[in-house]
Amino acid sequence: MSPSMAPRLNHALPGEHRDRLLRIGREVRFAPGARLFDEGGRADRFWILRDGTLALDLHVPGRRAPVVETLGAGDLVGWSWLYEPYVWQFGAQTVTPVHAYEFDAVAVRLMCQDDADFGRAVEHWVGRVLAHRLRAARTRLLDLYGPASGGGAP
């Protein structure tokens, strides 16, 4: 699966807001195959990838979890942290070694509440990523489980 085409941090937030967000991030590293979160878990943090690749997947009962999208440098990992009930809607696992910035969701939500301009910029960015991820999930699931093309109705 090709890398994400979702809005990346360096293009999604104005420089002042991007710098403010990055100041509270902490650098983390993950080995290949590390599970960052599972669908249904508590979304209490998020990441921005510096380098490496990560796969978003979706639980499908009775089947292996399909990869919905592959993320790379500059991509936001996680959007569920911004929207109640703060529960992951996908799962995430590293494909290669990953170097990322990790952010505490509560701290960023408080920053958004304290500064309306910052909050609007973050919400707009995360909303655009969310819309992109939902389109990617729909497309991937139709590819995997939709009716075969070219045959007409069964």
C-alpha positions as CSV (number, residue, x, y, z in Angstrom):
1,M,0.0,0.0,0.0
2,S,1.4,3.4,-0.9
3,P,2.1,6.1,1.7
4,S,-0.7,8.4,3.0
5,M,-1.8,11.5,1.1
6,A,-3.3,13.0,4.2
7,P,-2.4,16.6,5.1
8,R,1.0,16.5,6.8
9,L,2.0,18.7,9.7
10,N,4.4,20.9,7.7
11,H,1.6,21.9,5.3
12,A,-1.4,21.7,7.6
13,L,-0.5,24.1,10.4
14,P,0.8,27.7,10.2
15,G,4.4,27.9,11.4
16,E,3.6,29.5,14.7
17,H,1.1,26.8,15.6
18,R,3.3,24.0,14.3
19,D,6.3,25.3,16.4
20,R,4.1,25.6,19.5
21,L,2.8,22.0,19.1
22,L,6.3,20.6,18.5
23,R,7.7,22.2,21.6
24,I,5.6,19.9,23.8
25,G,6.3,16.7,21.8
26,R,8.8,14.2,23.1
27,E,10.9,12.1,20.7
28,V,10.2,8.4,20.8
29,R,11.4,5.4,18.8
30,F,9.7,2.1,18.0
31,A,11.1,-1.1,16.5
32,P,9.5,-2.8,13.5
33,G,6.3,-4.7,14.5
34,A,5.6,-2.5,17.6
35,R,1.9,-2.1,18.3
36,L,1.1,1.5,19.2
37,F,-2.6,1.0,19.9
38,D,-5.5,-1.2,19.2
39,E,-9.0,-0.3,18.0
40,G,-11.2,0.3,21.0
41,G,-8.4,1.3,23.3
42,R,-8.2,4.6,25.2
43,A,-6.8,7.4,22.9
44,D,-4.6,9.4,25.3
45,R,-1.8,10.4,23.0
46,F,-0.9,10.8,19.3
47,W,2.3,10.9,17.2
48,I,3.7,12.7,14.2
49,L,6.1,10.5,12.3
50,R,9.6,11.9,11.7
51,D,10.7,8.8,9.8
52,G,9.8,5.2,9.2
53,T,6.5,3.6,8.2
54,L,3.4,2.6,10.2
55,A,0.3,0.7,9.1
56,L,-3.2,1.5,10.2
57,D,-5.5,-1.5,10.4
58,L,-9.1,-2.2,11.1
59,H,-10.6,-5.1,13.1
60,V,-12.8,-7.3,10.9
61,P,-14.3,-10.2,12.9
62,G,-13.2,-13.6,11.6
63,R,-10.5,-12.2,9.4
64,R,-7.0,-10.8,9.6
65,A,-7.1,-7.1,10.2
66,P,-6.6,-5.4,6.8
67,V,-4.2,-2.5,6.4
68,V,-6.2,0.6,5.8
69,E,-3.4,3.0,5.1
70,T,0.4,3.2,5.4
71,L,1.8,6.4,7.0
72,G,5.2,8.0,6.7
73,A,7.3,11.0,7.6
74,G,5.2,14.0,8.6
75,D,2.0,12.0,9.0
76,L,-0.3,12.3,12.0
77,V,-0.8,9.0,13.8
78,G,-4.1,9.1,15.6
79,W,-7.1,11.4,15.5
80,S,-9.4,9.8,18.1
81,W,-7.6,11.6,20.9
82,L,-9.4,14.9,19.8
83,Y,-13.0,13.6,19.7
84,E,-15.0,12.1,22.6
85,P,-15.2,9.3,23.7
86,Y,-11.4,9.3,23.0
87,V,-11.3,5.7,21.8
88,W,-9.1,4.5,18.9
89,Q,-11.1,3.8,15.8
90,F,-8.2,1.9,14.1
91,G,-5.2,0.0,15.2
92,A,-1.5,0.9,14.4
93,Q,1.6,-1.1,14.0
94,T,5.1,-0.1,12.8
95,V,6.3,-1.6,9.6
96,T,9.9,-0.3,9.8
97,P,11.8,1.4,12.6
98,V,9.9,4.6,13.5
99,H,11.1,7.8,15.0
100,A,8.3,10.1,16.0
101,Y,7.1,13.0,18.2
102,E,4.7,11.8,20.8
103,F,2.1,14.2,22.3
104,D,-0.1,14.0,25.4
105,A,-3.7,14.3,24.2
106,V,-5.0,16.1,27.3
107,A,-2.2,18.7,27.2
108,V,-2.9,19.5,23.5
109,R,-6.7,19.6,24.1
110,L,-6.1,22.1,26.9
111,M,-3.9,24.2,24.5
112,C,-6.7,24.2,22.0
113,Q,-9.2,25.4,24.6
114,D,-6.8,28.1,25.9
115,D,-6.0,29.6,22.4
116,A,-9.0,29.6,20.0
117,D,-6.8,30.2,16.9
118,F,-4.5,27.4,17.8
119,G,-7.5,25.2,18.5
120,R,-9.2,25.9,15.2
121,A,-6.0,25.2,13.3
122,V,-5.5,21.9,15.1
123,E,-9.1,20.9,14.7
124,H,-9.1,21.8,11.0
125,W,-5.9,19.7,10.4
126,V,-7.2,16.7,12.4
127,G,-10.6,16.9,10.7
128,R,-9.0,16.8,7.3
129,V,-6.9,13.8,8.3
130,L,-10.0,12.1,9.7
131,A,-11.9,12.6,6.5
132,H,-9.0,11.3,4.5
133,R,-8.6,8.2,6.8
134,L,-12.3,7.4,6.5
135,R,-12.2,7.6,2.7
136,A,-9.1,5.4,2.7
137,A,-10.8,2.8,5.0
138,R,-13.9,2.7,2.9
139,T,-11.9,2.3,-0.3
140,R,-9.7,-0.4,1.2
141,L,-12.7,-2.3,2.6
142,L,-14.5,-2.2,-0.7
143,D,-11.4,-3.5,-2.4
144,L,-11.2,-6.4,0.0
145,Y,-14.8,-7.3,0.7
146,G,-16.9,-5.6,-2.0
147,P,-18.6,-7.5,-4.8
148,A,-16.4,-8.7,-7.6
149,S,-16.4,-6.2,-10.5
150,G,-17.4,-7.0,-14.1
151,G,-19.8,-9.8,-13.3
152,G,-23.2,-8.1,-12.9
153,A,-25.6,-9.0,-10.1
154,P,-25.4,-12.6,-8.6
